[in-house]
Amino acid sequence: MKTISTPAGISAKHALPIAALALLVAVIAELIGKKTFDVGIGTLLIFPMVWGLVIGTVLTLQKIKPVSIRAQKIAAGFSAIAVLLLVVRLSADIGPQIPVLVQAGPALFLQEIGHLLGTIVLALPLAVLLRMGRSTVGATFSIDRESSFAMVSARFGSNSDEYRGVLAMYVFGTIFGAIYISLVTSVVASWGIFDPLAMAMGAGVGSGSMMAASAASIAAVHPEMEQAILSMAAVSNLITTIMGTYVGMFVALPLANKVYNLLTGAKRKAKLAAVAEATGTLPDQDSARSKIEDANAQFAQSASEVGAVENVPLWATLPVLSIMGIATASIAEGFGWQLVLSYAVMSLFVVLGGYLAKLTGNKIPSLIWLTTLIAVLTSPISPVAGFFVDTLTAIPFLSITTVVLTCAGLSLGKDVGLLKKIGWKIVPVGLVAITASFILATVIAEFALGLWH
C-alpha cells in the first residue's frame, strides 16, 4: 500500500514534533473521558475519540502557533497506519463471532441497499433544491471515500463538476463524518427500538473512522454485546467497502445521474444548448470555454492537496502509534505488559498486510488481507485462536479510536480552506447523506434480521 513508501526528504526526525503533539492530545482526550448529555430526543455520548478529533482540528486552525502543513500531512500518514492497527483489533472480534455472522445471513448484504437509498433518495433531491448543479451527482451517489474519486474520474473526468462534488463530500466526511455519525448513533441507540446488531450493520458505511465512531457509540449503550457489535460493524464495513466499488460504479453512479437528469430536466436543457450552439446563438463561446477550462485547472490544482500525506517509515510510525495506544489504553483501563505485547503483535500484522498487498500489486489491499487472515486465526477452527484473541482483545477498542481520530484531527486544517471554496451547501447535504445512510441501512437490517430468524 502507498503508506508504506518513504518519500524523499521525510525521516523520523521530521515526525517527532507532530508525534509528541499527537501523544499529548490523545492523553488529554482520554483524561477528559466519556461525557453524557441529555438532548431531549435521546442521550448524547461524547467519547475521548471525539475530544481528540476536536482538539486536534482546533490546533490546526488556530493562528497563534499554527501546525505547519507539512506536519498536518505527516499526521495524515500516521492516521492511515493507525486505521490499519484498528482493523487488526476489530478483526480479532470477527473470528469468534462467525456463528453470529452466519446467523445474520443476508441482512449483512441487504443493508447495503440502505446506504444506496439514503444518499440518492434523500440527499440528492436536497442538493438539487439547493442548486448544487452537476456536482450533486458526485456528492450524493455515495458517502464518498477514496474509491469514489476513481469511479467519478473514470466516468466524468477529474475536471468535472461531478468530481468537485466527490471532493466536497470527501472533505466534509473527513472533517465532520466521524464526530457527526457518533452523535447520531448515540441518540438512535438510546431510543432502544433497534436491534444492536442491526445498528452495527448500519454503522458499516465504508469509512473506517466513521464505522469505528458509530460502533463505539452502539457498544457503549449495549456493553453486554460489545464484541458482537464490533465484529458485525467490521464485517459490514468490509462488505460495504468491497461491494461499494461495484455497486457504486454500475448501480449508484448511473442511478444518481439519471435521477438528477429527471429532477432537473438536464437532458432537455443540454439539447437546447446544443441547438443554440449549432445556430450560433451563444456569444463568445471560445472565451467562455477558455474561462471554464482555466477555472477547472485551478480547482484541480487545489483539489490535489486534499488527503495528501507525508509518509514516515513504518519502523518509526508504528512505535509512535504504539506508544500513543499504550498511553490511552493505560488511562482507560490501567497499564499492563500485555498491552506492549499486543501492540507488538498488531504492528507485525500491519507490516505483513502491507507485504501481502505489495505481492498482489495492491489488487488485494492490506485491509482485506488483514481482516481475512486475523478472522481465520481467531476463528473456532484455529489452533492458535486462544493466543491471538487474548492478545489482541486485551486492547480497549475505544483507546485505538482515540489514536486514529486524534491523528486525523491534526491533519484536517489543511482541508478547511478548500471546503469553504466549495461552499456551505455541502454541509446540509452531507448531514442528510450520513444520517439517512445509517438509519435506512439499520431499518433494512432490522427487517432482514427478523425475516432471516
Buried (B, 14 or more C-beta within 10 A) or exposed (E): BEBBEBEEEBEBEBBBEBBEBBBBBBBBBBEBEBEEEEEEEBBBBBBBBBBBBBBBBEBBEEEEEEBEBBBBBBBBBBBBBBBBBBBBBBBBBBBBBBEBBEEBBEBBBBBBBBBBBBBBEBBBBBBBEBEBBBBBBBBBBBBBBEBBBBBBBEBBEBBBBBBBBBBBBBBBBBBBBBBBBBBBBBBBBBEEEBBBBBBBBBBBBBBBBBBBBBBBBBBBBBEEBBBBBBBBBBBBBBBBBBBBBEBBBEBBBBBBBBBBBEBBEBEEEEEEEEEEEEEEEEEEEEEEEEEEEEEBEEBBEEBEEBBBBBBBBBEBBBBBBBBBBBBBBBBBBEEEEEBEBBBEBBBEBBBBBBEBBEEEEEEEBBBBBBBBBBBBBBBEEBEEBEEBBBBBBBBBBBBBBBBBBBBBBBBBBBBBEBBEBBEEBBBBBBBBBBBBBBBBBBBBBBEBBEEEE
